């Protein structure tokens, strides 16, 4: 998944995927970085885990491509700082 722009309550957020594999784990886990697009205000950034795992990073990112904008908005609503 390339970065995407999600709008919520008049704000634009940039969403970018990252693959994370913890020590002694064989699966990669998807983590999403959310950054508010307007940096003129106080910078707001947060990371959220997303329930996708894979043994392959490329497979993980291919699955992330299929995440809908609405699902990303739901994550934003749940974790919004």
Secondary structure, 3 states (H helix, E strand, C coil): CCCEEEEECCEEEEEEEEEECCCCCCCEEEEEEEEECCCCCCCCEEEEEEEEEECCHHHHHHHHHCCCHHHHHHHHHHHCC
